[in-house]
C-alpha cells in the first residue's frame, strides 16, 4: 500500500507542493516580498479578468464526488482520489490568495505596533472617533444615501475611494475592479456574513440586504481582501483608510461608524462608565442608525448562524488569526497604534 503511494506521481507531486508552500509560509518576509508584491498581483488580476472558471472546476469535482456511491470512497483508491482533491484545493487556495494570511502586512507598511494599549488609550480613541462620526452624521442625507441600494453606484464609489487612497498609499492600488452582489444574499441571513472574498475567482461578493449605511464599509472591506489583506483586522483597517478619504460623505460616515462601534464594543468591556458617558453625546443620526442595525441583527437571528459562525471562527484560527471571529475587533489596536504614531488629527 505504501509503495503504491510512492508510485503515484500525481499524489506525490501534490504532497511535495503542499510541504513547500507550508515551508514558504513560515517566512513572512518571503511571503510579503515574493508573493504579496510579486506573484499575487499577477494572479489576482488574471483571475478577475477570467472570472470564475477555477471555481467551476472545483465545484465540478465536488459534484462528481457526490454522484458516485459513498462506499467507493472507503476503498484505498477512493481515499487517494479524495486526498488528491483536498491537496489540490489547498494548493490552489494558497497560490491564488491564502498565503496572504502569512504576510507581514500593515504592521510593516506603517511601522505600527498594535499589541499593547491602555484603557486610557481606548477612551481617547473612542472620543476622537465619535467626534469625527458626529461631524459627518450632521452632514449625511438619509434620502441620498438610499442611492447605495443601487449596486453599481455603490461599487463605483468604492473603486473611486481606493483610487484616492492609493495616492498616499500605493499598496492600496486596486485594478481591475471586480465586485458583485452576492448570489447567496438569502443564505447570508443564515450564515451570518455581510460579504466575502472568493479566493478562486478573486471577486469581492457583497450581501445586498444589509442596512444601507453599512454598505460602503463592507464593500471597501472586501476590496481590501482583493488587494492582498487576508486577515480581517487588516481588511477592516484598509476599509477605514479608504472610506475616510472618499469624496462621498456617506462613505466617510460609514467608515467612522464601523470604527466607532468596534471601539465602543471594547470600551464597554474595559470601562462601562465611560461607555455610558459617550452614549449620551452621540448624534441623533448615529443613535438612529445603531437602532436600525440592532433591529437588522435581531431579525437575522436563526438556529443555523451560530453553527456557521463557529465553523468560520475555526477557519480563521487555522489561518493565522488566533482570536477567530474576534479578529475583526483587533482593528481597534491598529487605530490606537496609528493614533499614537501620527496623532489624533490624523484619524
C-alpha positions in Angstrom: 0.0 0.0 0.0 2.8 2.4 1.0 4.7 1.5 -2.2 1.6 2.3 -4.3 1.5 5.8 -2.8 5.2 6.4 -3.7 4.5 5.2 -7.3 1.6 7.7 -7.6 3.4 10.6 -9.2 0.4 12.9 -9.1 -0.2 12.4 -5.3 3.5 12.7 -4.5 3.7 15.9 -6.5 0.8 17.3 -4.6 2.3 16.3 -1.3 5.6 17.9 -2.1 3.9 21.1 -3.3 1.9 21.3 -0.1 5.0 20.9 2.0 6.9 23.6 0.0 4.0 26.0 0.4 3.9 25.4 4.1 7.7 26.0 4.5 7.4 29.2 2.4 4.6 30.5 4.5 6.7 30.3 7.7 8.8 33.2 6.5 6.6 36.4 6.5 9.3 38.4 4.7 9.4 35.9 1.8 5.6 36.0 1.6 5.5 39.8 1.6 8.3 40.3 -0.9 7.8 37.4 -3.4 4.2 36.5 -3.0 2.1 39.6 -2.0 4.0 42.0 -4.1 5.4 39.5 -6.6 3.2 36.7 -7.7 -0.2 37.6 -6.1 -0.9 40.8 -8.0 -0.5 39.0 -11.3 -2.6 36.0 -10.4 -5.4 38.1 -8.8 -5.7 40.4 -11.8 -5.7 37.5 -14.1 -8.5 35.8 -12.2 -10.6 38.9 -12.1 -10.3 39.1 -15.9 -11.1 35.4 -16.4 -13.9 35.4 -13.9 -14.8 32.1 -12.3 -13.5 29.1 -14.3 -11.5 27.8 -11.4 -14.5 27.9 -9.1 -16.5 25.9 -11.6 -13.7 23.3 -11.8 -13.7 22.8 -8.1 -17.5 22.7 -7.9 -17.5 20.2 -10.7 -15.1 18.0 -8.8 -17.4 18.0 -5.7 -20.4 17.2 -7.9 -18.5 14.3 -9.4 -17.8 13.0 -5.9 -21.5 13.4 -4.8 -22.7 11.4 -7.9 -20.6 8.3 -7.0 -21.6 5.9 -4.4 -20.1 6.8 -1.0 -18.9 3.3 -0.4 -16.5 3.7 -3.3 -14.6 6.3 -1.2 -14.0 3.9 1.7 -11.6 2.0 -0.6 -7.9 2.8 -0.8 -8.4 4.1 -4.4 -11.2 6.3 -3.3 -9.2 7.7 -0.4 -6.3 8.6 -2.6 -8.6 10.4 -5.0 -10.1 12.3 -2.2 -6.7 13.1 -0.8 -5.6 14.5 -4.2 -8.7 16.6 -4.4 -8.1 18.0 -0.9 -4.4 18.7 -1.6 -5.2 20.3 -4.9 -7.7 22.7 -3.3 -5.2 23.5 -0.6 -2.5 24.3 -3.2 -4.8 26.4 -5.4 -6.2 28.3 -2.4 -2.8 29.2 -1.1 -1.3 30.0 -4.5 -4.3 32.1 -5.5 -4.7 34.0 -2.2 -4.2 32.1 1.0 -0.5 32.9 1.5 -1.6 36.4 2.2 -2.5 35.2 5.7 1.2 34.8 6.4 2.5 38.2 5.1 3.9 41.0 7.2 1.1 43.3 6.2 0.1 46.7 7.5 2.4 46.4 10.5 5.4 46.6 8.2 3.9 49.1 5.8 3.1 51.7 8.5 5.6 50.6 11.1 2.9 50.1 13.7 3.0 48.0 16.9 -0.7 47.4 17.8 -0.2 44.8 20.6 -0.2 47.0 23.7 -2.5 49.8 24.7 -4.2 51.0 27.9 -7.9 51.7 28.8 -7.0 55.4 28.6 -5.7 54.9 25.0 -9.0 53.2 24.2 -11.1 56.0 25.7 -9.0 58.7 23.8 -9.5 56.8 20.5 -13.3 56.4 21.1 -13.8 60.1 21.9 -11.9 61.1 18.7 -13.8 58.7 16.6 -17.1 59.9 18.0 -16.2 63.5 17.2 -15.5 62.5 13.5 -18.7 60.4 13.4 -20.9 63.2 14.8 -19.4 65.6 12.3 -20.3 63.5 9.4 -23.7 62.5 10.9 -24.7 66.1 10.7 -24.0 66.1 7.0 -25.4 62.8 5.7 -28.7 62.8 3.9 -31.0 59.9 4.8 -32.6 60.1 1.4 -29.5 60.5 -0.7 -27.8 57.5 1.0 -30.5 55.3 -0.5 -28.6 55.6 -3.8 -26.3 53.0 -2.5 -29.1 50.4 -2.8 -28.1 50.6 -6.4 -25.1 48.2 -6.6 -23.3 49.9 -9.5 -23.5 53.3 -7.8 -22.1 51.7 -4.6 -19.3 49.8 -6.3 -18.3 52.8 -8.4 -17.8 55.0 -5.3 -15.8 52.3 -3.6 -13.4 52.0 -6.5 -13.1 55.8 -6.5 -12.3 55.8 -2.8 -9.4 53.3 -3.4 -8.1 55.4 -6.2 -7.9 58.4 -3.9 -6.3 56.4 -1.1 -3.7 54.9 -3.4 -2.2 58.4 -4.0 -0.9 58.3 -0.4 -0.7 54.5 0.0 0.4 52.9 -3.3 -0.1 49.4 -1.8 -3.9 50.1 -1.9 -3.9 50.4 -5.7 -6.9 48.4 -7.0 -7.2 47.3 -10.6 -9.1 45.9 -12.3 -12.3 46.1 -10.2 -14.4 43.0 -9.8 -17.2 43.4 -7.3 -20.6 41.6 -7.4 -23.7 41.4 -5.4 -23.7 38.0 -3.7 -25.9 35.4 -5.2 -26.0 34.0 -1.7 -27.6 37.0 0.0 -30.6 35.0 1.1 -28.3 32.3 2.5 -26.2 35.0 4.2 -29.1 35.6 6.6 -28.5 32.1 7.9 -24.7 32.0 7.7 -24.2 35.5 9.2 -21.9 37.0 6.6 -22.2 40.5 5.1 -19.7 40.0 2.3 -16.9 37.6 1.3 -13.9 37.2 -0.9 -13.9 34.3 -3.4 -10.3 33.1 -3.5 -10.8 31.1 -6.6 -12.1 33.9 -8.8 -10.6 36.9 -6.9 -14.1 38.5 -6.8 -15.5 40.6 -3.9 -19.0 39.4 -3.1 -21.3 41.8 -1.1 -24.6 40.9 0.7 -27.2 43.4 -0.5 -29.8 43.4 2.2 -27.8 45.0 5.0 -28.6 48.5 6.2 -27.6 51.0 3.6 -25.2 53.0 5.8 -23.0 49.9 6.4 -22.6 49.1 2.7 -19.7 51.4 1.9 -17.6 50.0 4.7 -18.4 46.4 3.7 -17.5 46.9 0.1 -14.2 48.6 0.9 -13.5 45.7 3.4 -14.0 43.1 0.7 -11.8 45.1 -1.8 -9.2 45.1 1.0 -9.1 41.4 0.7 -8.7 41.7 -3.0 -5.6 43.9 -2.7 -4.0 41.3 -0.5 -5.1 41.8 3.1 -6.4 38.3 4.1 -6.6 39.0 7.8 -9.9 40.5 8.9 -8.4 43.2 11.1 -6.2 44.4 8.2 -9.1 44.4 5.7 -11.0 46.5 8.3 -8.1 48.9 8.6 -7.8 49.2 4.8 -11.5 49.8 4.5 -11.2 52.6 7.1 -8.2 54.2 5.3 -10.1 54.3 2.0 -13.6 55.2 3.3 -12.4 58.2 5.3 -10.8 59.9 2.2 -13.7 59.3 -0.1 -15.2 62.3 -1.8 -18.6 61.0 -0.7 -19.7 62.0 2.8 -21.7 58.8 3.1 -18.6 56.7 2.7 -16.8 58.8 5.3 -19.7 58.3 7.7 -19.8 54.6 7.1 -16.0 54.3 7.8 -16.2 56.1 11.1 -19.5 54.4 12.1 -17.9 51.0 11.9 -14.7 52.0 13.6 -16.7 53.8 16.4 -18.8 50.7 17.0 -15.8 48.5 17.2 -14.2 50.9 19.7 -17.4 51.2 21.8 -17.6 47.4 22.0 -14.2 47.3 23.6 -14.9 50.3 25.8 -18.0 48.6 27.2 -15.8 45.7 28.3 -13.0 47.8 29.8 -14.8 50.8 31.1 -18.7 50.6 31.2 -19.0 54.0 32.9 -17.1 55.8 30.0 -19.2 53.8 27.6 -22.4 55.2 29.1 -21.0 58.7 29.2 -20.2 58.6 25.5 -23.6 57.2 24.5 -25.1 60.4 25.8 -23.2 62.5 23.3 -23.9 60.6 20.1 -25.5 62.5 17.3 -29.3 61.6 16.8 -28.5 60.1 13.4 -25.9 57.8 14.9 -28.4 56.7 17.6 -31.0 56.0 14.9 -28.6 54.0 12.8 -27.4 52.0 15.7 -31.1 51.2 16.5 -31.6 50.2 12.8 -28.6 47.9 12.8 -29.7 46.2 16.0 -33.1 45.6 14.5 -31.5 44.0 11.5 -29.3 41.7 13.6 -32.3 40.6 15.7 -34.3 39.9 12.5 -31.5 37.9 11.1 -31.1 35.6 14.2 -31.6 31.9 13.5 -30.5 28.5 14.6 -28.0 28.0 11.8 -26.0 31.1 12.2 -24.2 30.2 15.5 -23.1 26.9 13.9 -21.7 28.6 10.8 -20.1 31.3 12.9 -18.3 28.6 15.0 -17.1 27.0 11.8 -15.8 30.3 10.5 -14.1 31.0 13.8 -12.2 27.8 13.4 -11.3 28.7 9.8 -9.8 32.0 10.9 -7.9 30.4 13.8 -6.4 27.9 11.3 -5.3 30.8 9.1 -3.0 32.7 11.5 -5.8 34.6 13.3 -5.7 33.3 16.9 -8.8 35.2 18.1 -11.0 33.8 15.4 -14.1 36.0 14.7 -12.9 38.4 17.3 -10.1 39.3 14.9 -12.4 41.9 13.3 -12.3 43.9 16.5 -8.5 43.9 16.5 -8.7 46.9 14.2 -9.1 48.9 17.4 -5.4 48.1 18.2 -4.4 49.2 14.7 -6.2 52.5 15.2 -4.7 53.2 18.5 -1.2 52.4 17.2 -1.9 54.7 14.2 -3.1 57.5 16.6 -0.1 57.2 18.8 2.3 57.4 15.8 0.5 60.1 13.8 -1.6 61.9 16.3 -5.4 62.3 16.8 -5.7 64.7 13.9 -4.6 62.0 11.5 -7.6 59.9 12.4 
